[in-house]
Amino acid sequence: MKLWNKGFEPDKAIEKFTVGQDRELDLRLAKYDVQGSMAHIRMLQSIDLISKEELDLLLPALQQILDEIERGEFTIEEGVEDVHSQVEFLLTERLGDVGKKIHSGRSRNDQVLVDLKLFFRDELKHISESIQNLFNCLIELSEKHKDKLMPGYTHLQVAMPSSFGLWFGAYAEALTDDMNMVVAAYNIANQNPLGSAAGYGSSFPLNREMTTDLLHFANPHYNVVAAQMSRGKTERAVAAAIGTVASTLGHLAMDVCMWMCNNFAFVSFPDELTTGSSIMPHKKNPDVFEIMRGKCNRLQSIQNEIALLTANLPLGYNRDLQLMKDILFPASTELIECLDMATYMLGEIRVKDNILEDSKYDYIFTVEDVNRLVLEGMPFRDAYKKIGMEVQNGTYKPHRGVNHTHLGSIGNLANDRIKAKMDTIMKNLDI
């Protein structure tokens, strides 16, 4: 069954090629399709395109389908093109000709746009919840380990003293920047295209403000052509948000892999959270973080995929746009899984004590010793040269009396401001 049926069926090979994975992917859109239809028919009744009696038949029937979706009992049958066709088919089968009236004043173009925007809104909410969980975990770890010192690195060479408080807190703040991208993508998705039909409006007196309110969109796409143009733009915004979160998470995963390495041994995890080798009995591998790193690197590519897919398309709907579902639907799920796994793993992280007492990190204190000499009255350039010559001559010994507790206070002050920053961002997200 096809909504565009005009008395012929396409060749089976053509149908297989054009439908692709739509039946499987559209199951994730099913509840949004029903929600959009329920709002649409309420609006149709308000402008007398369907009667009150017909509305009273259609709404319970659509609610029944929605309940079936929630229970996992809804399927898109073989020969049915997509979720929109399946919902209308079920209504017609159960109610008769009244089921055929729900499509008045809309096209499959604005229908799928509504489904996608509702879907992306929910996915972005789920992503934001997972980001918040990881953020809270990182802030907690930052405060817990604020006084544990670790080497800071530049060029992968030991640089200056840092702390685990600063390290965990840095990723917490990075997530606030990522959340800004999630909010931006959410705001782009949070616009109602319903009533734009095929992208050129309808001659029916549709009340688009009513469906905007019923579906809890911030506002409608006012220009019906712009509504259709948002297909692709919305996906690019969502892909950008996914990519920026994945970038932060992939970077964190790389750090953990490195810190777990025996040459660093800064952090460890319970044995059951690591994996082993088939030949080397001593191995405890960071497979979780390696897979996370790989997935996050791959997730950063989807923005380019979407951009290339939509780069040279002419105005209006083009079937190429269907392929974006293949890219974005699994991507959002994978990102949430990675975020949740990071939160789970970091909840069990073990941080090594007294790392900087190892003499191999002695040079990490050179800047502190330069600063100490400056505070004692020596010009900076002279102090720098003095310490530098000691390093060159192999006579440098760090002044162990230097107090590094300021790193903890820096971290604490930063965390208070980072938490306030995240709170402000979340107020802009309608969840």
Phi and psi in degrees as a GROMACS rama.xvg file:
@    title "Ramachandran Plot"
@    xaxis  label "Phi"
@    yaxis  label "Psi"
@TYPE xy
-131.376  140.314  LYS-2
-64.6112  -24.1088  LEU-3
-98.0374  15.135  TRP-4
-55.4042  126.497  ASN-5
-127.162  27.589  LYS-6
99.9587  7.86746  GLY-7
-142.622  156.099  PHE-8
-110.952  139.712  GLU-9
-71.4829  161.219  PRO-10
-54.2126  142.056  ASP-11
-61.2521  -38.4823  LYS-12
-65.9974  -37.3232  ALA-13
-65.6503  -43.0421  ILE-14
-62.728  -45.0423  GLU-15
-60.4713  -41.871  LYS-16
-69.7881  -41.3113  PHE-17
-80.8259  -32.1278  THR-18
-76.121  -38.2567  VAL-19
56.7431  -129.551  GLY-20
-94.6862  14.2327  GLN-21
-56.2706  -40.1608  ASP-22
-62.1836  -42.13  ARG-23
-70.0793  -46.6385  GLU-24
-67.5315  -35.1097  LEU-25
-67.3754  -17.6277  ASP-26
-60.9272  -28.5715  LEU-27
-74.7981  -16.0572  ARG-28
-97.1088  -6.63532  LEU-29
-57.0697  -48.4076  ALA-30
-66.2128  -32.3933  LYS-31
-71.963  -33.4243  TYR-32
-63.6706  -41.8066  ASP-33
-67.1408  -43.9482  VAL-34
-59.5092  -42.6686  GLN-35
-63.3468  -40.1063  GLY-36
-67.4036  -37.1869  SER-37
-65.1829  -40.8601  MET-38
-66.8435  -41.1396  ALA-39
-63.5759  -43.9273  HIS-40
-72.6922  -29.7743  ILE-41
-61.0105  -42.4844  ARG-42
-66.7443  -40.5053  MET-43
-60.7546  -38.001  LEU-44
-68.5309  -34.6387  GLN-45
-67.1483  -22.6451  SER-46
-109.155  15.5414  ILE-47
66.4524  26.5725  ASP-48
-84.5016  -19.4291  LEU-49
-135.158  157.595  ILE-50
-86.1811  167.353  SER-51
-62.9354  -38.19  LYS-52
-63.8345  -40.4235  GLU-53
-67.3928  -39.2486  GLU-54
-61.4392  -40.639  LEU-55
-67.57  -20.7046  ASP-56
-83.2878  -42.6176  LEU-57
-72.2957  -42.1858  LEU-58
-61.6326  -47.3571  LEU-59
-63.6696  -34.6252  PRO-60
-67.3675  -40.8997  ALA-61
-66.9735  -37.9187  LEU-62
-63.047  -37.1144  GLN-63
-62.5568  -42.8495  GLN-64
-64.19  -41.1083  ILE-65
-61.1642  -41.1609  LEU-66
-63.7025  -39.5968  ASP-67
-63.6209  -38.5049  GLU-68
-62.6215  -46.3107  ILE-69
-63.1273  -31.5862  GLU-70
-85.4717  -2.5087  ARG-71
77.9456  21.3748  GLY-72
-99.3504  -3.01794  GLU-73
-87.8846  133.491  PHE-74
-134.058  157.359  THR-75
-101.504  112.58  ILE-76
-71.1833  154.356  GLU-77
-58.8943  133.311  GLU-78
93.177  -13.7715  GLY-79
-92.8014  130.807  VAL-80
-70.4647  -41.6907  GLU-81
-159.733  -178.122  ASP-82
-64.8305  -36.0833  VAL-83
-63.317  -42.6882  HIS-84
-65.281  -40.0244  SER-85
-65.5377  -43.0043  GLN-86
-64.0031  -46.1463  VAL-87
-65.6219  -36.7502  GLU-88
-62.3487  -44.7221  PHE-89
-63.8494  -41.9778  LEU-90
-61.6977  -44.9329  LEU-91
-66.3293  -38.578  THR-92
-64.5048  -37.1556  GLU-93
-90.4862  -28.0394  ARG-94
-117.108  -12.2526  LEU-95
87.2253  -152.342  GLY-96
-61.583  -22.2201  ASP-97
-62.3739  -27.638  VAL-98
-64.6634  -23.8376  GLY-99
-78.079  -9.12264  LYS-100
-85.3076  -11.2267  LYS-101
-71.0611  -13.3377  ILE-102
-92.719  -2.11147  HIS-103
-57.6299  131.323  SER-104
81.2904  7.64588  GLY-105
-141.64  163.03  ARG-106
-115.622  163.107  SER-107
-62.7535  -22.587  ARG-108
-63.5815  -52.3567  ASN-109
-75.5094  -24.2074  ASP-110
-65.1814  -47.3314  GLN-111
-69.8948  -32.9582  VAL-112
-61.5753  -43.5521  LEU-113
-60.7694  -48.1851  VAL-114
-56.1598  -47.0338  ASP-115
-65.7887  -42.4801  LEU-116
-66.309  -40.1835  LYS-117
-64.4186  -41.1436  LEU-118
-62.7126  -48.1873  PHE-119
-64.8595  -37.0319  PHE-120
-57.3176  -47.5883  ARG-121
-66.4311  -41.5205  ASP-122
-62.3741  -41.2199  GLU-123
-66.9379  -33.8177  LEU-124
-64.0475  -43.9437  LYS-125
-63.4378  -41.5201  HIS-126
-61.0306  -43.9674  ILE-127
-64.4501  -36.1454  SER-128
-65.5823  -41.5506  GLU-129
-68.5094  -36.2423  SER-130
-62.6271  -45.1445  ILE-131
-61.1404  -39.958  GLN-132
-62.4565  -44.7662  ASN-133
-67.1105  -40.2582  LEU-134
-57.6698  -48.6743  PHE-135
-62.2499  -38.9564  ASN-136
-62.4195  -44.32  CYS-137
-66.3594  -41.0622  LEU-138
-63.3406  -42.6478  ILE-139
-61.7574  -43.7489  GLU-140
-66.3857  -37.4211  LEU-141
-60.8473  -43.212  SER-142
-73.3607  -35.7133  GLU-143
-66.2184  -36.9811  LYS-144
-112.52  26.4373  HIS-145
-63.7119  -26.6756  LYS-146
-97.9468  2.2852  ASP-147
-90.7795  116.82  LYS-148
-83.8471  151.166  LEU-149
-145.519  159.813  MET-150
-70.9861  140.471  PRO-151
-93.6055  149.929  GLY-152
-126.028  144.771  TYR-153
-132.772  140.459  THR-154
57.1505  24.7526  HIS-155
60.51  21.3081  LEU-156
-108.247  144.177  GLN-157
-59.0767  137.254  VAL-158
-120.328  -74.1009  ALA-159
-142.852  161.478  MET-160
-64.3104  138.502  PRO-161
-130.937  -168.569  SER-162
-145.287  157.973  SER-163
-66.0147  -27.4752  PHE-164
-60.4038  -44.1798  GLY-165
-68.5459  -38.5941  LEU-166
-65.0952  -52.2684  TRP-167
-61.7065  -42.3776  PHE-168
-64.7948  -31.2163  GLY-169
-61.8757  -43.0208  ALA-170
-71.1842  -31.2145  TYR-171
-61.4255  -45.6756  ALA-172
-68.6989  -35.7113  GLU-173
-58.8894  -35.1995  ALA-174
-67.3021  -26.4992  LEU-175
-67.5774  -37.5917  THR-176
-63.8769  -41.7308  ASP-177
-63.5579  -37.2109  ASP-178
-64.6319  -32.2456  MET-179
-59.3929  -38.6032  ASN-180
-67.7159  -38.8229  MET-181
-63.1688  -43.4649  VAL-182
-62.2699  -41.8625  VAL-183
-62.425  -43.7345  ALA-184
-64.43  -39.4291  ALA-185
-61.7219  -42.7481  TYR-186
-65.0421  -34.5656  ASN-187
-69.6328  -39.7138  ILE-188
-71.7792  -24.4103  ALA-189
-84.9202  48.4108  ASN-190
-133.206  137.938  GLN-191
-87.8308  118.07  ASN-192
-93.3087  -6.8593  PRO-193
-62.5463  132.259  LEU-194
101.435  -10.6312  GLY-195
-80.2311  -10.6705  SER-196
55.1183  -127.743  ALA-197
-80.4278  7.10704  ALA-198
110.394  5.21499  GLY-199
-133.701  17.1676  TYR-200
80.0735  -173.125  GLY-201
-139.205  149.097  SER-202
-79.8244  -9.8797  SER-203
-71.6423  149.828  PHE-204
-80.0095  64.0331  PRO-205
-67.3542  141.242  LEU-206
-99.258  89.289  ASN-207
-74.0196  -25.8645  ARG-208
-66.0737  -34.8927  GLU-209
-65.4581  -47.5901  MET-210
-67.5569  -30.8506  THR-211
-60.4904  -44.8058  THR-212
-68.2615  -43.2226  ASP-213
-63.5054  -34.722  LEU-214
-95.6976  3.93041  LEU-215
60.5393  35.5126  HIS-216
-79.0896  153.92  PHE-217
-67.6855  -38.0427  ALA-218
-165.67  164.464  ASN-219
-81.9485  160.879  PRO-220
-71.6268  112.676  HIS-221
-70.9227  -39.4702  TYR-222
-93.2228  122.621  ASN-223
-66.3578  -30.2428  VAL-224
-69.4029  -40.7253  VAL-225
-61.6977  -34.0049  ALA-226
-58.8929  -46.9677  ALA-227
-67.8885  -35.7886  GLN-228
-65.74  -19.4589  MET-229
-70.4938  -15.779  SER-230
-71.4232  116.079  ARG-231
110.272  -50.5111  GLY-232
-65.666  -44.443  LYS-233
-60.4146  -44.9089  THR-234
-64.8874  -36.5495  GLU-235
-65.0364  -38.3715  ARG-236
-66.3008  -42.7452  ALA-237
-64.5143  -42.5704  VAL-238
-62.6209  -38.7527  ALA-239
-64.1046  -41.2008  ALA-240
-64.5067  -45.7732  ALA-241
-59.9771  -42.7369  ILE-242
-64.4176  -40.6508  GLY-243
-71.5512  -36.7753  THR-244
-64.6383  -43.4079  VAL-245
-62.3124  -34.8972  ALA-246
-62.0703  -46.8168  SER-247
-63.1531  -44.8307  THR-248
-67.8224  -38.5653  LEU-249
-64.7341  -37.7531  GLY-250
-64.9924  -43.7724  HIS-251
-60.8667  -43.8843  LEU-252
-60.82  -39.7621  ALA-253
-63.3197  -44.3334  MET-254
-58.0562  -45.6654  ASP-255
-63.7038  -43.2789  VAL-256
-57.1296  -42.249  CYS-257
-70.08  -45.2244  MET-258
-66.9676  -23.9899  TRP-259
-78.4519  -21.0048  MET-260
-56.9635  141.826  CYS-261
-58.3664  -27.7704  ASN-262
-70.1821  -22.2078  ASN-263
-105.588  -59.6431  PHE-264
56.6563  40.7729  ALA-265
-80.2029  -33.82  PHE-266
-133.25  159.908  VAL-267
-149.499  171.653  SER-268
-135.726  158.472  PHE-269
-54.6268  147.593  PRO-270
-52.34  -40.3781  ASP-271
-68.4263  -11.6953  GLU-272
-97.3376  4.24301  LEU-273
-116.947  175.136  THR-274
-125.725  165.275  THR-275
-115.27  -174.741  GLY-276
-112.43  148.494  SER-277
-76.097  -14.5019  SER-278
-123.964  -27.7031  ILE-279
-108.423  104.269  MET-280
-67.4507  -14.1111  PRO-281
-86.3696  -9.99453  HIS-282
-72.05  136.134  LYS-283
-132.461  96.8805  LYS-284
-92.5867  147.557  ASN-285
-88.5205  51.8012  PRO-286
-57.9993  -36.8353  ASP-287
-58.1618  -46.6657  VAL-288
-76.0047  -26.9184  PHE-289
-69.7304  -42.6494  GLU-290
-65.9103  -40.3676  ILE-291
-60  -44.9556  MET-292
-59.5614  -45.1174  ARG-293
-64.0677  -44.0071  GLY-294
-63.2863  -41.7279  LYS-295
-68.5528  -35.3624  CYS-296
-63.1585  -40.9815  ASN-297
-67.4118  -38.7661  ARG-298
-63.2265  -28.5977  LEU-299
-69.8588  -14.4576  GLN-300
-84.3971  -15.341  SER-301
-69.349  -28.1825  ILE-302
-61.1465  -39.9291  GLN-303
-69.0101  -38.3475  ASN-304
-58.9795  -47.6912  GLU-305
-64.3989  -41.9784  ILE-306
-62.15  -43.5294  ALA-307
-68.6757  -35.5764  LEU-308
-66.2243  -31.9783  LEU-309
-108.558  0.329023  THR-310
-61.0489  -42.7307  ALA-311
-116.712  28.6779  ASN-312
-81.2997  141.864  LEU-313
-75.0405  167.686  PRO-314
-59.0539  145.408  LEU-315
95.9824  178.116  GLY-316
-74.9768  139.36  TYR-317
-135.414  143.177  ASN-318
-65.1042  -19.447  ARG-319
-51.7714  -33.0135  ASP-320
-61.6429  -25.9677  LEU-321
-56.8775  -33.0158  GLN-322
-68.9082  -16.1557  LEU-323
-64.8829  -27.7857  MET-324
-62.7181  -39.1994  LYS-325
-58.6169  -31.4972  ASP-326
-86.9716  -49.3214  ILE-327
-83.1991  -34.2839  LEU-328
-60.5828  -51.666  PHE-329
-69.5977  -26.0408  PRO-330
-65.4478  -43.8502  ALA-331
-64.769  -39.7203  SER-332
-63.2925  -43.388  THR-333
-65.5182  -39.1476  GLU-334
-64.078  -44.5052  LEU-335
-61.1579  -42.2247  ILE-336
-61.5827  -41.2667  GLU-337
-66.5031  -43.2808  CYS-338
-61.494  -45.301  LEU-339
-67.0805  -37.0548  ASP-340
-68.0269  -37.9285  MET-341
-61.518  -43.8529  ALA-342
-61.7745  -43.0558  THR-343
-62.7603  -47.8378  TYR-344
-66.4142  -45.299  MET-345
-66.3392  -23.6061  LEU-346
-64.2033  -17.1412  GLY-347
-113.199  9.20458  GLU-348
-68.7215  143.799  ILE-349
-117.214  127.948  ARG-350
-106.808  130.758  VAL-351
-73.5597  143.279  LYS-352
-94.2031  157.167  ASP-353
56.4104  37.4306  ASN-354
-62.1916  -41.9739  ILE-355
-76.8894  -2.04001  LEU-356
-75.3613  -14.9074  GLU-357
-69.2044  131.627  ASP-358
-63.7065  -19.6826  SER-359
-67.015  -14.0428  LYS-360
-100.232  12.9841  TYR-361
-55.4286  -40.8787  ASP-362
-66.1731  -12.7684  TYR-363
-67.0167  -15.8081  ILE-364
-95.6296  4.74887  PHE-365
-61.4544  -40.8706  THR-366
-64.7309  -40.9688  VAL-367
-61.642  -38.1056  GLU-368
-71.9566  -35.6101  ASP-369
-60.388  -46.6122  VAL-370
-62.9018  -37.7967  ASN-371
-60.8496  -43.6305  ARG-372
-65.5021  -37.4257  LEU-373
-63.1294  -42.852  VAL-374
-64.8703  -24.9874  LEU-375
-83.2498  -3.01294  GLU-376
113.444  -5.34699  GLY-377
-78.6083  137.824  MET-378
-58.9788  144.556  PRO-379
-54.8747  -46.0725  PHE-380
-62.6936  -37.1487  ARG-381
-69.3048  -41.5403  ASP-382
-63.4775  -43.1638  ALA-383
-60.0293  -45.1079  TYR-384
-66.0285  -41.2337  LYS-385
-59.6775  -51.2204  LYS-386
-66.5375  -38.9529  ILE-387
-61.2639  -41.0992  GLY-388
-67.2196  -36.9864  MET-389
-62.0586  -39.8062  GLU-390
-63.697  -47.3899  VAL-391
-60.6206  -38.6732  GLN-392
-83.8486  -6.87213  ASN-393
75.9387  18.9796  GLY-394
-105.348  -0.481684  THR-395
-68.544  131.437  TYR-396
-131.833  126.834  LYS-397
-65.3304  147.2  PRO-398
-81.9784  99.4669  HIS-399
-70.5378  -5.51855  ARG-400
-81.4175  -3.71902  GLY-401
-65.0249  134.552  VAL-402
-95.1993  120.19  ASN-403
-106.499  13.1285  HIS-404
-64.9207  -15.9949  THR-405
-62.1365  -23.5913  HIS-406
-63.62  -38.5158  LEU-407
-65.7008  -42.1337  GLY-408
-67.5766  -36.2616  SER-409
-60.4204  -44.8274  ILE-410
-63.1345  -42.2508  GLY-411
-62.592  -45.7519  ASN-412
-62.1328  -42.6884  LEU-413
-62.5626  -43.9161  ALA-414
-61.5137  -39.7029  ASN-415
-59.787  -42.6563  ASP-416
-73.6811  -33.9152  ARG-417
-66.0445  -41.8316  ILE-418
-63.7207  -39.408  LYS-419
-64.8337  -37.7227  ALA-420
-62.3677  -44.9315  LYS-421
-65.3681  -40.5287  MET-422
-59.4789  -41.542  ASP-423
-64.2343  -42.2704  THR-424
-63.8429  -43.2557  ILE-425
-65.9859  -25.5323  MET-426
-66.1054  -21.342  LYS-427
-88.4608  -2.66972  ASN-428
-108.424  125.375  LEU-429
-81.4919  74.7851  ASP-430
